[in-house]
Amino acid sequence: MPVEITMNGQLGLMLPSDDGHRAVLSFVVGDGRIARIDAVRNPDKLRRV
């Protein structure tokens, strides 16, 4: 189940997976619309999440 988080000051979702790794999606919003979605799955970058 996705978990709402804040990543680098932006709204994000943490997505757990069956293999024990996580993925994080962060959303950049401009003019009330999603302008960009950044995805991070590197475990070294997600240690603090």
VOGU-3710 file (C-alpha; in Angstrom, 3 decimals, decimal comma):
1> mpveitmngq> 0,000/0,000/0,000  1,458/3,417/-0,948  2,391/5,749/1,917  2,232/9,540/1,542  5,574/11,198/2,382  7,498/14,428/1,845  10,609/13,983/-0,305  12,927/16,956/-0,866  10,097/19,264/0,199  7,669/17,813/-2,358
11> lglmlpsddg> 4,641/15,592/-2,006  5,558/11,973/-2,610  4,510/8,358/-2,360  6,578/5,502/-0,995  5,782/2,220/-2,707  6,901/-0,936/-0,894  7,434/-4,067/-2,981  7,424/-7,795/-2,365  11,207/-8,005/-2,768  11,770/-5,739/0,274
21> hravlsfvvg> 12,955/-2,753/-1,745  11,100/0,541/-1,886  10,435/3,059/-4,588  9,592/6,701/-4,022  7,722/8,932/-6,439  7,874/12,687/-5,844  5,612/15,127/-7,612  6,532/18,626/-8,779  3,382/20,735/-9,068  3,087/23,901/-11,136
31> dgriaridav> -0,044/25,919/-11,828  -2,117/23,366/-9,922  -0,995/20,487/-12,157  1,628/17,779/-11,888  4,535/19,071/-13,975  7,023/16,275/-13,271  7,219/12,933/-11,486  10,614/11,841/-10,177  11,152/8,171/-9,301  13,875/6,881/-6,973
41> rnpdklrrv> 14,517/3,203/-6,308  18,202/3,294/-5,351  18,365/1,927/-1,754  21,371/4,138/-0,950  19,303/7,242/-1,693  16,296/5,968/0,317  18,025/5,175/3,613  16,366/8,086/5,449  12,876/7,429/4,088
//
